[in-house]
Amino acid sequence: LELKRMSVSKDYRGRGVSKALCREVLSFAGARGYGAVVLSTSMVQVVAQRLYEGQGFRRVGTSSPSPLGTFLCFHIFHYRCDLPGRA
């Protein structure tokens, strides 16, 4: 299962909403038999990286979105969270 986009309004940040949404995605995926959840985030999304790593995701790769991204050293980080008993 791929977590494609997740965003929380600035008014609700710092209240655990992102963690709860992330946990819900992992629970949803596990209940439906998925072996893992994958996602990608940019190198500038440091808060998101910490969130995902804190929820059990591990970085499994890095890419650049385009030749210009490569030239500018802009990277996309790819994450994976294996679900218990399903990996």
Secondary structure as GFF3:
##gff-version 3
##sequence-region A 1 87
A	DSSP	three_ten_helix	10	12	.	.	.	ID=ss1
A	DSSP	alpha_helix	17	31	.	.	.	ID=ss2
A	DSSP	beta_strand	36	42	.	.	.	ID=ss3
A	DSSP	alpha_helix	46	54	.	.	.	ID=ss4
A	DSSP	beta_strand	58	63	.	.	.	ID=ss5
A	DSSP	alpha_helix	67	71	.	.	.	ID=ss6
A	DSSP	beta_strand	76	82	.	.	.	ID=ss7
###
